[in-house]
Structure formats: C-alpha cells, structure tokens
Amino acid sequence: MKQVFYCVIVFFTTLSFSQNRAQVLNDSALNIYKEDHQKAISILEEGLAFAQNNNDKKEIGRLKNSLGIVHRDLGEFEKSKSLSLESLSYTKDSIINASAYNNIGVVNRSLGLYDEAVEYLLKALEIYDLKRMLKESATTNNNIGIVYSFNNLYEKAIEYHLNAKLDFEKLDDKKGISEVYNNIAIIYANEGDLKKALEYFQYSLEIEISLKDKKGIAESANNVGAVYYYMTEIDSALVYFEKSAQLEKEIGNFAGLGASYNNIAQVLLENSRLSEAKVYIDSAYTTAKQYKVATDIEMALENYSTYYQANKEPQKALEYYKNFTAFKDSIHSQTTKGKIAELEIEYQTEKKEKEILAQRADLAEKELDLNRKNTQVIGLIILAVLLTILGYLFYSQQKLKNKQLQRESELKEALVKIETQNRLQEQRLRISRDLHDNIGAQLTFIISSLDNLKYGFELPQKLNDKLNSIGSFTSSTIYELRDTIWAMNKSEISMEDLQTRISNFIDKAHLASEGITFNFIKNEGIDDSLKFSSVVGMNIYRIIQEAVNNAIKYAEANKIEVLVEQRADGLKIEITDNGKGFDVADVEMGNGLNNMEKRAKEIGANFKLTSNKGKGTSITIDHFTNT
C-alpha cells in the first residue's frame, strides 16, 4: 500500500510540474509576441516539446493554439488556422477551445470566409459569456462587429462594437478601446461621414502611440491616411500611408503591408505618377496573394484596372476590371450575408442548450481529473462541487430561459428590419452594378475603338474631328453614369456629400478652363448634416453642373459663382457669371435651359433665369425642401 501511495504521489507531482512549466512558457510567449514574434514562437515550441514528452494533451492543445495566434499576427493565416484546428482535437477545456474558436473566426474573416468566421466567433462568445470573462467577451464582440461591417450590416456591427466598448471600459483596457474606436470609424467611413471617421481614427492612433504598439500605430496610421485620401488631402494621405508601410516592414507584418502598398498606389494613380504606382500595385498584389488577404487582392485588381486605363491600355483595363468584379462578387455575395444572419439566429436560439452542454463538459473533465487521485477526501470534495454546480445550473436555467424568450423576440424584429433593408439594397446594387459593368464597359469599349481608328488609320481631318467629338461625348456620358450610380447607391444624400460632389466638379472645370475663377459659397446657417433624398440631391447637382457648363461654353466669363443659402421657406441656390449675357426675350431656350427648368419642377422648386447684355447671367432655384 505504501508503494502504491508513493507511485500515485509521484505521478500527480510530475503531472502538476508538467502543466505548470508548460503554462509558464505559454504565458511568457503571449506576453512578448507583439514585440518579438520569433522569440515568442521559440518559447512556444519549447513548451510544446515539453508537453509532448509528458503526453500532456491539454497543454499541447493550449500551446498549439497560442502558436496559431502568433502566426495570425504575422499574417500567415492558413498556418494559423491549421494550428488552432489541431488544438481542438487535443483538449476539451472550454477556455482553450474558446480561444481557438476566436482565432479561427478572425483568420476566416481575413480570408473572406465570412459565414465561417461568424460561426466560430459565436462559439467563442458563448463560452466567454458563460464564464463571465469580460476581456475575452469584449474582444470577440469586437471581432463579430467587424464581420458585420464587412458585409454592410452597420447597425448590427455598431451594436456588437458598443458591447465590446462597455466591457473594455470596465477593465480600463486602452488597447481594446482603441480597437473599438478604429472599428466604429470604419463604419462611419463606409457610410460617407468622413469627419466622424477621421475623429475616431485619430482617437485610436493617439491611444496606440501612448501604448507604443508599432502594429497598432501602423494600422491606425493607415486608416487616418485613407480618410485623408477620400477627403482629397493627398499630401497628408501619403505621409500616413508611408509611415504605416515602414512600421509594417519593421515588425514583419507582411499581410498588413499589402493594404499600405495598395493605398500608396491609389494616391500615386490620382496624381498621374503611373510608373511609381505600378511598382506599388505589383508589390501589393504579390504580398496579398502570398498571404491570401482577400480584401487586399480585391483592391490590387481594381488598382490594376485603373492603372491600365490611365496608361491608355483599355483592353487590359477591362480584363482586370472583370477579374476585380468576379473576385469581389465571390466574397461579398448575398448568400454569405444570408448565411451570417442564419448563424446569428441559430446562435441566439441554441445558446441555452450549448451553455448547459459546456457546463456539463467542464464538469465531466473536472470529475475525470479528480477521480485519478482516488482518495476519499477528494471524492467528498467532488461531491460537494457537484451539488453546488447542479444547484447553480438549476438556477441559471430558469434565469437564462427568460433571457432567451426576450432575445428571440428582439431577434425577430431585427431580422424583419434587416431583410427589408437587404432587399432594397440588393435592388439598388443590382441596377447600379448592371449600369457600371454593362453600359460602362460598352462605353469604354467605344472610346477604345475610336482611339484605335484614329491611331490605326490616316483619316481626313473632318472625320478625325468628328471621332474626337464622339469620344468626348462618350467620356462625358461615362462621368454622368458614375454620378447617377453614386446617387443610386445612397438612400439619402447629405449636404456635405452634395458639397463635396459639386466642389470636385468645379475643381475639374477649373483645371479645364484657364482664366476663369470659380467660387462655391455656402451660407453659415446651413447644417452639413442636412439630408436630401437621392432624387432631390441628384437634380440639384445636375442643375448646377448644367449652369456652370453653359457659362464656360457660351458666356465668355472670367468669374463663375455658386451660392447656397438657407431661407425660412427652404433652400436657395444661385449660379451667376460675369459674362457677356444675352437678351432673354430674343433667345429661345435650348435643351440645357429646358432641362434645368424641368429638374427644378421635379423637386418643387421655382426656376428663374436673369440675364442682361454685358452684365452676365444668373440662374436661381428656391422655395424647395430636402424631401
């Protein structure tokens, strides 16, 4: 009996030592991997070898998943996913499994497998909520919000991000709060609110700088640069993109490097620095393909199309654009969105049963570990624990049942709303995609064909001028088509959106018309958040566009001004020039003036044309609202 007792003591002492050493090595690696990935991998591999020598399956599972987390941070997504999946086969420990589920979910998101990402992240969240692990729950909520954001389900995304923010604030976790700010900023950017997006990205960048986290600084700098790019502040955008790329190189995050290269390429393309842009596009595409980062592959294909179009190679531009749209459709399909919504329902309705099963699984593992010790004292402790857990389960079951009923009701309401929004958005996207892919591609083909005729044959001057006229008209039609698609993709157009669109048009007109000064003046009383329906916004834009074009073509003016004023009975917009003017009574109204008057009537506005010879022309629309 003494020998048996001695052997039992030695066995459990050895097992305890194995678990403690393996855990210490695991925790040490996870504490340093953000600063030194290779050292962290070395420590984890040492711990894994130790656990394997002692046949400690639980610690093998823990260490394999930790290796997966480090490789994910390096952008090696396939290897990361493989390690975490292996981890699940070694242990039934719910906390280790939850960490593995979370890592697999994040990797699937980066690979563009959004439905699988939600499936694994919801499994992780279920366990963390049951265990009341605030930090882990917050991180997982944040990750789920990112997946919803990628699929344009912004309302649901913000809900998960705000849940994460509450938990991070309770823990005073600055890194977590920074990630939430970053993710909410992305949503504002996607919705077109660039000022809000910039504000939240800068909050995130300030926190990352205070934490001295190079990876976090790189990501936040890249996001700030992106907002400046869309705000057409090109110099600021380049500074932040280059800073991001430099930091990504320093830390060896080659998966994130693709995004930075893409962004720099876009800025260079905008500034017609084509040869430099091509180098960055090639680097972005190669890096994204190697590390299988779906969003960066998609962006690189679009940049290739833009590059070849600017380089007057329309055939290659069209080829890359088709590759871009095919790839984009493959990862952003409506089927994926439907699958995500379906998984959300399954998660909420089956959560109760899975929580009970998780508790029972933990209990079974505890019983197995305790029974190995085979002593009467430990047996009594197990019995006491069993009675306590069973009592807690009974109490929790009643409490969670009430929560489930409440959540099911909320889910049904949310689903009805999501389905309605999805149907409307799907119709808009289908129409705008058809316009862009079919008509846009055909018009581009016409331009390419005209160029081939001009440069391939020696044509009479009169015919050559006619072809130039047709080419200019076709290019103009493409720009008008893009404006129409822009309006169709928005259910509402803000005053800020309209101002940006008009300012961009005026900037282009200024570049094309030397000797003319353009001014856009907005009354201080006008709120930037003022919303127009897409029909009203588009008609306003077209009236201003037609009036400015008429002034450039016919007025011989050196000053054109657009004034927007807020009045008690609605808005007033006035377009004036100091050109040669004309006698309104002696001139028949052409298509341009008739079209402006018709558009004004469509939005319930008064249309007024005033002109005098030698004193310029004024076109006014007023007494209309934003509905």
VEXZA-464538 format. One line per field, with one value per residue (C-alpha): x, y, z. Coordinates in steps of 0.001 Angstrom, whole numbers. Layout:
VEXZA-464538
x X | ...
y Y | ...
z Z | ...
This chain:
VEXZA-464538
x 0 | 2850 | 4439 | 1136 | 610 | 4157 | 3650 | 385 | 2125 | 4982 | 2516 | 482 | 3601 | 5056 | 1768 | 1456 | 5053 | 4439 | 1305 | 2927 | 6070 | 4081 | 1681 | 4546 | 6205 | 2864 | 2077 | 5605 | 5363 | 1951 | 3253 | 6020 | 4766 | 3614 | 7177 | 9176 | 7272 | 10231 | 11239 | 7627 | 7497 | 10753 | 9386 | 6088 | 7884 | 9997 | 6833 | 5151 | 8114 | 7988 | 4235 | 4567 | 7322 | 4960 | 1944 | 44 | -2716 | -4372 | -1159 | -378 | -3741 | -3096 | 388 | -690 | -3461 | -1025 | 1280 | -1743 | -2364 | 1259 | 1273 | -2026 | -390 | 2367 | -285 | 299 | -3409 | -3547 | -869 | -2605 | -5962 | -4387 | -2719 | -5927 | -7940 | -5319 | -5646 | -9355 | -8522 | -6242 | -8368 | -11957 | -11020 | -13704 | -11482 | -8710 | -11339 | -12956 | -9572 | -9142 | -12652 | -11919 | -8607 | -10181 | -13008 | -10605 | -8500 | -11616 | -12593 | -9204 | -9571 | -13015 | -14899 | -17439 | -20104 | -17498 | -15991 | -19318 | -19909 | -16634 | -16784 | -20275 | -18999 | -16239 | -18613 | -20984 | -18249 | -16799 | -20233 | -20933 | -17576 | -18089 | -14685 | -15105 | -11950 | -12365 | -16082 | -15261 | -12601 | -14963 | -17844 | -15449 | -14456 | -18104 | -18835 | -16017 | -17557 | -20973 | -19263 | -17519 | -20962 | -22512 | -24753 | -23658 | -26432 | -25691 | -21941 | -22201 | -24308 | -21505 | -18776 | -20590 | -20990 | -17227 | -16564 | -18571 | -16540 | -13191 | -14053 | -14879 | -11441 | -9683 | -8250 | -6879 | -5842 | -9359 | -10934 | -8571 | -9738 | -13392 | -12767 | -10983 | -13835 | -16576 | -14546 | -14525 | -18329 | -18597 | -16200 | -18286 | -21407 | -19679 | -19251 | -15514 | -15185 | -16555 | -14369 | -11229 | -12101 | -12416 | -9313 | -7276 | -8585 | -7342 | -3952 | -3396 | -4043 | -1716 | 1065 | 641 | 890 | 3950 | 2376 | 4024 | 1460 | -1416 | 242 | 727 | -2922 | -4266 | -1898 | -3047 | -6694 | -6044 | -4278 | -7261 | -9648 | -7369 | -7260 | -11043 | -11070 | -8675 | -5911 | -3330 | -104 | -1412 | -2619 | 822 | 2578 | 376 | 431 | 4228 | 4526 | 2234 | 4206 | 7500 | 6191 | 4656 | 8100 | 9808 | 7527 | 7381 | 3609 | 3627 | -122 | -829 | 1832 | -377 | -3017 | -416 | 1048 | -2442 | -3232 | 27 | -641 | -4093 | -2671 | 15 | -2589 | -4690 | -1641 | -784 | 2514 | 1867 | 5274 | 5645 | 2083 | 2691 | 5570 | 3349 | 426 | 2716 | 4059 | 556 | -810 | 2176 | 2047 | -1744 | -1668 | 1131 | -685 | -4191 | -5609 | -8891 | -9565 | -6063 | -6270 | -9576 | -8128 | -4992 | -7115 | -9107 | -5866 | -4540 | -7691 | -7322 | -3610 | -4094 | -6963 | -4796 | -1926 | -4242 | -4397 | -8194 | -8140 | -6016 | -8028 | -11249 | -9661 | -8534 | -11846 | -13688 | -11286 | -11936 | -15741 | -15681 | -13427 | -15465 | -18748 | -17271 | -16565 | -19393 | -22342 | -25847 | -25616 | -22846 | -24960 | -27896 | -25700 | -24403 | -27963 | -28903 | -25962 | -26945 | -30431 | -29036 | -26640 | -29325 | -31916 | -29491 | -27391 | -29192 | -28615 | -24972 | -24331 | -25671 | -23590 | -20474 | -21076 | -21524 | -18371 | -16360 | -17885 | -17031 | -13412 | -13153 | -14593 | -12079 | -9102 | -10282 | -11089 | -7476 | -6371 | -8564 | -8783 | -11770 | -11143 | -11016 | -14124 | -16020 | -14852 | -16089 | -19469 | -19714 | -18704 | -21236 | -24061 | -23080 | -22840 | -26122 | -27842 | -26273 | -27300 | -30888 | -30936 | -29159 | -31513 | -34551 | -32856 | -31490 | -34827 | -36403 | -33488 | -33839 | -37509 | -36678 | -33777 | -35841 | -38435 | -35748 | -34150 | -37412 | -37875 | -34245 | -34484 | -37579 | -35765 | -32562 | -34470 | -36296 | -33052 | -31260 | -33970 | -33848 | -30055 | -29860 | -32115 | -30040 | -26748 | -28002 | -29169 | -26031 | -23774 | -25552 | -25149 | -21484 | -20485 | -22542 | -23127 | -19885 | -17837 | -19552 | -18864 | -15231 | -15063 | -16436 | -13713 | -11064 | -12408 | -12386 | -8779 | -7812 | -9449 | -7676 | -4227 | -4558 | -5638 | -4854 | -8267 | -9446 | -9317 | -13093 | -13697 | -10975 | -12656 | -15976 | -14438 | -12887 | -16332 | -17907 | -15096 | -15563 | -19316 | -18834 | -16358 | -18850 | -21552 | -19337 | -18888 | -22656 | -23236 | -20885 | -22785 | -26072 | -24630 | -23329 | -26873 | -28491 | -26190 | -27417 | -30864 | -30069 | -27557 | -26228 | -25413 | -21777 | -21949 | -23512 | -20946 | -18082 | -19529 | -20091 | -16615 | -14996 | -16878 | -15877 | -12226 | -12265 | -13921 | -11243 | -8466 | -10124 | -10868 | -7933 | -8655 | -11928 | -12270 | -14769 | -16261 | -18536 | -20154 | -22310 | -24320 | -23122 | -26669 | -26737 | -26240 | -23789 | -25961 | -28962 | -30271 | -31807 | -33490 | -31343 | -33723 | -33585 | -29799 | -29128 | -31399 | -29676 | -26272 | -27343 | -28817 | -25591 | -23496 | -25525 | -25442 | -21658 | -21065 | -23247 | -21297 | -17971 | -19099 | -21071 | -20714 | -17021 | -16897 | -13846 | -15776 | -18445 | -20010 | -22314 | -24163 | -26226 | -28431 | -30808 | -34145 | -37246 | -39194 | -36406 | -33057 | -31981 | -29223 | -27909 | -25359 | -24004 | -21353 | -19973 | -20014 | -21441 | -25061 | -27970 | -31492 | -33779 | -36720 | -34746 | -33281 | -35105 | -34474 | -32357 | -32277 | -29936 | -32170 | -35315 | -33741 | -32802 | -36363 | -37826 | -35496 | -36475 | -40158 | -39498 | -38228 | -40925 | -38563 | -39014 | -36722 | -35605 | -33282 | -31953 | -29539 | -28585 | -26162 | -22769 | -23854 | -23728 | -26311 | -27954 | -29900 | -31831 | -33777 | -35505 | -38504 | -37715 | -37050 | -34855 | -37663
y 0 | 2394 | 1711 | 2332 | 5557 | 6687 | 6000 | 7978 | 10936 | 10853 | 10649 | 13653 | 15640 | 15002 | 15917 | 19114 | 20113 | 19440 | 21584 | 24441 | 24602 | 24398 | 27131 | 29386 | 29085 | 29685 | 32799 | 34186 | 33876 | 35545 | 38464 | 39286 | 38153 | 41631 | 42953 | 39842 | 37233 | 34915 | 34759 | 34021 | 31162 | 29741 | 29755 | 28158 | 25408 | 24675 | 24412 | 22204 | 19780 | 19595 | 18908 | 16253 | 14466 | 14298 | 13385 | 16328 | 16725 | 19704 | 21752 | 20535 | 21956 | 25251 | 25705 | 24821 | 27428 | 30041 | 29305 | 29834 | 33252 | 34356 | 33162 | 35009 | 38200 | 37611 | 37284 | 33551 | 32792 | 29249 | 28043 | 29840 | 28222 | 24753 | 25070 | 26185 | 23375 | 20893 | 22403 | 21496 | 17799 | 17656 | 19089 | 19623 | 22541 | 25105 | 28178 | 26861 | 25889 | 29341 | 30944 | 28576 | 29348 | 33078 | 32739 | 30594 | 33127 | 36064 | 34120 | 33186 | 36863 | 37793 | 35023 | 36353 | 33325 | 35468 | 32875 | 30511 | 33448 | 34243 | 30565 | 30196 | 33638 | 32946 | 29657 | 31581 | 34305 | 31707 | 30221 | 33579 | 34930 | 31774 | 32066 | 35823 | 36574 | 40287 | 40928 | 37879 | 38586 | 42164 | 41062 | 38527 | 41044 | 43391 | 40684 | 39819 | 43513 | 43657 | 40772 | 42506 | 45739 | 43960 | 42834 | 46356 | 45382 | 48522 | 48753 | 45236 | 45899 | 49006 | 47025 | 44485 | 47164 | 49116 | 45918 | 45469 | 49119 | 48790 | 45765 | 47320 | 50491 | 48387 | 46804 | 50113 | 48273 | 51048 | 48683 | 47278 | 50756 | 51750 | 48783 | 49708 | 53334 | 52036 | 49710 | 52318 | 54769 | 52269 | 52151 | 55955 | 55974 | 53394 | 55479 | 58575 | 60537 | 61233 | 63845 | 61417 | 58630 | 60798 | 61805 | 58189 | 57003 | 59780 | 58740 | 55231 | 56468 | 58570 | 55531 | 53291 | 55902 | 56112 | 52294 | 52312 | 49453 | 49518 | 47217 | 49270 | 52528 | 51126 | 50094 | 53380 | 55462 | 53560 | 54288 | 58007 | 58145 | 56506 | 59162 | 61988 | 60340 | 60363 | 63963 | 64674 | 65844 | 63879 | 65037 | 64119 | 60751 | 59867 | 60774 | 58414 | 55583 | 55644 | 55709 | 52675 | 50733 | 51480 | 50179 | 47051 | 46240 | 46784 | 44330 | 41816 | 42073 | 41364 | 40673 | 44236 | 45576 | 44805 | 47301 | 50046 | 49389 | 49486 | 52803 | 54404 | 53149 | 54765 | 58136 | 57940 | 56991 | 60014 | 62199 | 60535 | 59132 | 55911 | 54215 | 54617 | 53419 | 50236 | 49228 | 49525 | 47690 | 44775 | 44642 | 44802 | 42054 | 39733 | 40200 | 39780 | 36621 | 35107 | 35674 | 35193 | 38525 | 38751 | 42492 | 43441 | 41126 | 42792 | 46295 | 45417 | 44118 | 47353 | 49385 | 47400 | 48282 | 51967 | 51925 | 50383 | 52747 | 55734 | 54213 | 54032 | 50229 | 49777 | 46055 | 45237 | 47689 | 45882 | 42471 | 43438 | 45127 | 41887 | 39959 | 42517 | 42293 | 38480 | 38251 | 40846 | 39066 | 35741 | 37033 | 39564 | 37542 | 37871 | 34156 | 34982 | 37708 | 35327 | 32665 | 35148 | 36133 | 32456 | 31726 | 34655 | 33147 | 29697 | 31170 | 33019 | 30203 | 27368 | 29310 | 27887 | 24258 | 24848 | 26652 | 23677 | 21270 | 23397 | 23301 | 19539 | 19128 | 21147 | 19153 | 15826 | 16904 | 18001 | 14711 | 12780 | 14743 | 14383 | 10642 | 9940 | 10922 | 8134 | 9377 | 9645 | 13320 | 14361 | 12251 | 14190 | 17486 | 16335 | 15502 | 18954 | 20651 | 18552 | 19526 | 23217 | 23197 | 21345 | 23894 | 26713 | 25076 | 24775 | 28445 | 29545 | 27503 | 29343 | 32718 | 32117 | 30769 | 34175 | 35901 | 33588 | 34448 | 38166 | 37794 | 35702 | 38480 | 41112 | 38932 | 38520 | 42295 | 42808 | 40150 | 41738 | 45063 | 43520 | 41581 | 44742 | 46722 | 43899 | 43641 | 47384 | 47466 | 44380 | 46018 | 49217 | 47356 | 45100 | 48072 | 50149 | 47124 | 46409 | 50050 | 50104 | 46653 | 46599 | 50169 | 51464 | 48690 | 49256 | 52990 | 52297 | 49909 | 52657 | 55074 | 52377 | 51604 | 55295 | 55607 | 52548 | 54116 | 57435 | 55963 | 52962 | 54814 | 58091 | 59712 | 63003 | 65914 | 66362 | 62690 | 62806 | 65843 | 64007 | 60976 | 63275 | 64790 | 61342 | 60299 | 63424 | 62862 | 59213 | 60183 | 62772 | 60090 | 57810 | 60609 | 61241 | 57495 | 57454 | 60386 | 58502 | 55331 | 57467 | 58761 | 55320 | 53765 | 56234 | 56273 | 59796 | 62456 | 64832 | 68489 | 67565 | 64821 | 67301 | 69993 | 67509 | 66359 | 69921 | 71002 | 68089 | 69065 | 72726 | 71700 | 69673 | 72559 | 74912 | 72670 | 72511 | 76260 | 78628 | 82215 | 81510 | 81875 | 79533 | 80123 | 77881 | 79796 | 78143 | 80168 | 79629 | 78822 | 75575 | 72369 | 69886 | 67013 | 68265 | 65289 | 65157 | 62258 | 60780 | 62254 | 65800 | 65653 | 64426 | 67076 | 69878 | 68589 | 68342 | 71887 | 73346 | 71231 | 72376 | 76038 | 76032 | 74227 | 76790 | 79651 | 78083 | 77384 | 80493 | 83339 | 84309 | 84942 | 85134 | 84528 | 81909 | 81663 | 79100 | 80406 | 78211 | 79998 | 78798 | 80638 | 80234 | 78693 | 76378 | 76492 | 78907 | 78109 | 80755 | 80303 | 83575 | 84649 | 87999 | 87066 | 88821 | 87969 | 87976 | 89253 | 86582 | 87722 | 87310 | 83850 | 80539 | 78265 | 75301 | 71780 | 72759 | 75526 | 73453 | 70525 | 72749 | 74089 | 70571 | 69347 | 72304 | 71454 | 67816 | 68876 | 71545 | 74499 | 77844 | 78352 | 81853 | 82950 | 86538 | 87920 | 91287 | 92010 | 92903 | 92228 | 88446 | 85751 | 84435 | 81162 | 80689 | 77788 | 78311 | 77508 | 73799 | 71463 | 68400 | 65836
z 0 | 803 | -2600 | -4382 | -2443 | -3270 | -7017 | -7003 | -5330 | -7876 | -10802 | -9738 | -8793 | -12280 | -13989 | -11956 | -12785 | -16480 | -16522 | -14558 | -16732 | -19967 | -18813 | -17707 | -21115 | -22866 | -20829 | -21264 | -25038 | -25242 | -23164 | -25677 | -29100 | -30141 | -29738 | -30811 | -32828 | -33435 | -29774 | -28814 | -31373 | -29984 | -26412 | -27505 | -29439 | -26338 | -24249 | -26894 | -26933 | -23120 | -23079 | -25810 | -23869 | -20867 | -23057 | -21551 | -24175 | -22537 | -22637 | -26166 | -27222 | -25411 | -26930 | -30496 | -30340 | -28990 | -31934 | -34182 | -32610 | -33186 | -36811 | -37402 | -36166 | -38739 | -41476 | -42010 | -41976 | -43353 | -40912 | -38039 | -38844 | -39110 | -35664 | -33913 | -35551 | -34300 | -30831 | -30714 | -31236 | -28170 | -25358 | -24250 | -21997 | -22800 | -22284 | -24554 | -27129 | -26937 | -27698 | -30658 | -31961 | -31745 | -33616 | -36360 | -36707 | -37123 | -39674 | -41677 | -41734 | -43205 | -45803 | -46832 | -45368 | -43519 | -42730 | -41234 | -39338 | -37616 | -36830 | -34891 | -33238 | -31877 | -30398 | -28624 | -27374 | -25962 | -23764 | -22658 | -21673 | -19681 | -17900 | -17345 | -18919 | -19695 | -21722 | -23921 | -24450 | -25438 | -27931 | -29511 | -29695 | -31492 | -33984 | -34743 | -35322 | -37893 | -39883 | -39934 | -41006 | -43915 | -45093 | -44803 | -41840 | -39995 | -37410 | -36158 | -36300 | -34082 | -31582 | -31102 | -31019 | -28302 | -26230 | -26521 | -25540 | -22312 | -21205 | -22160 | -20194 | -17123 | -17430 | -18312 | -21334 | -23547 | -26337 | -26513 | -26515 | -29351 | -31436 | -30850 | -31927 | -35010 | -35980 | -35436 | -37531 | -40404 | -40284 | -40409 | -43368 | -45227 | -44606 | -46018 | -42752 | -43236 | -40476 | -37875 | -39260 | -39040 | -35467 | -34292 | -36207 | -34579 | -31125 | -31890 | -33164 | -30014 | -27802 | -29878 | -29691 | -25897 | -25731 | -28080 | -30063 | -33516 | -35112 | -33697 | -34774 | -38303 | -38623 | -37231 | -39388 | -42472 | -41587 | -40987 | -44349 | -46043 | -44696 | -45823 | -49244 | -49545 | -48310 | -51260 | -48886 | -50878 | -49179 | -45720 | -47030 | -48452 | -45190 | -43142 | -45718 | -45939 | -42150 | -41948 | -44571 | -42804 | -39470 | -41093 | -42547 | -39188 | -37369 | -40244 | -40747 | -44478 | -44580 | -43432 | -45796 | -48814 | -47668 | -47263 | -50738 | -52270 | -50619 | -51754 | -55288 | -55313 | -54294 | -56988 | -59614 | -58631 | -59267 | -62622 | -61308 | -63199 | -63231 | -59441 | -58902 | -60929 | -58621 | -55530 | -57173 | -58084 | -54514 | -53029 | -55280 | -54709 | -50918 | -50722 | -52886 | -50808 | -47519 | -49006 | -47762 | -49719 | -49305 | -50493 | -53543 | -54452 | -54080 | -56116 | -59028 | -59049 | -58996 | -61983 | -63947 | -63086 | -63982 | -67428 | -68212 | -67311 | -69340 | -72404 | -72488 | -72451 | -73252 | -70202 | -68096 | -68999 | -68346 | -64841 | -64098 | -64924 | -62656 | -59918 | -60128 | -60280 | -57222 | -55330 | -56055 | -54910 | -51379 | -50961 | -52218 | -50813 | -49942 | -47481 | -45847 | -45586 | -44025 | -41449 | -40472 | -40238 | -37953 | -35731 | -35281 | -34553 | -32018 | -30097 | -30119 | -29309 | -26841 | -23817 | -24745 | -25612 | -22317 | -20393 | -22512 | -21918 | -18175 | -18261 | -20363 | -17825 | -15020 | -16688 | -17175 | -13548 | -12392 | -14527 | -13144 | -9573 | -9826 | -10816 | -7339 | -5914 | -2320 | -50 | 758 | -2935 | -3582 | -906 | -2443 | -5873 | -4386 | -2800 | -6075 | -7975 | -5653 | -5887 | -9688 | -10098 | -7882 | -9880 | -13167 | -11996 | -11004 | -14221 | -16382 | -15071 | -15400 | -18907 | -20149 | -19503 | -21273 | -24258 | -24734 | -24640 | -27110 | -29527 | -29665 | -30307 | -32965 | -34887 | -35023 | -36076 | -38793 | -40339 | -40486 | -41907 | -44573 | -45722 | -45877 | -47690 | -50375 | -51075 | -51058 | -53271 | -55895 | -55881 | -56081 | -58908 | -61004 | -60364 | -60981 | -64294 | -65329 | -64365 | -65672 | -68889 | -70083 | -68533 | -70141 | -73509 | -73433 | -72522 | -75482 | -77770 | -76622 | -77125 | -80615 | -81590 | -80375 | -82442 | -85561 | -85047 | -84413 | -86737 | -89914 | -91576 | -91578 | -93149 | -90707 | -90773 | -89916 | -87273 | -85644 | -85701 | -83979 | -81343 | -80761 | -80348 | -77957 | -75835 | -75729 | -74694 | -71925 | -70695 | -70678 | -68516 | -65955 | -65913 | -65488 | -62489 | -60964 | -61432 | -59826 | -56942 | -56308 | -56731 | -54116 | -51496 | -49930 | -48717 | -49780 | -47097 | -47657 | -47061 | -49751 | -52211 | -51419 | -51946 | -55279 | -56509 | -55326 | -57186 | -60365 | -60002 | -59418 | -62653 | -64518 | -63173 | -64457 | -67892 | -68168 | -67803 | -66937 | -65100 | -61332 | -59644 | -56184 | -54110 | -51213 | -48582 | -46051 | -42471 | -41383 | -43417 | -41410 | -43010 | -41741 | -43774 | -45799 | -49292 | -50989 | -53767 | -56410 | -54981 | -54444 | -57974 | -59582 | -57637 | -58727 | -62394 | -62436 | -61032 | -63421 | -66479 | -65418 | -64914 | -68204 | -70072 | -68504 | -69548 | -73121 | -74042 | -71515 | -72092 | -68333 | -66078 | -62841 | -62010 | -58559 | -56864 | -53770 | -51392 | -48799 | -46092 | -46000 | -43867 | -46765 | -47909 | -49675 | -52396 | -54908 | -57316 | -60127 | -61537 | -64072 | -65197 | -68886 | -71927 | -71080 | -73542 | -74052 | -72613 | -74773 | -78028 | -77301 | -77489 | -74534 | -75649 | -74253 | -71410 | -70055 | -70583 | -68730 | -65791 | -65587 | -65715 | -62967 | -60791 | -61224 | -60287 | -56862 | -56372 | -56832 | -58567 | -61560 | -62533 | -65368 | -65390 | -67996 | -69487 | -72288 | -70879 | -67288 | -67039 | -66296 | -63081 | -62608 | -59353 | -57829 | -54494 | -52264 | -52081 | -49161 | -48693 | -49018
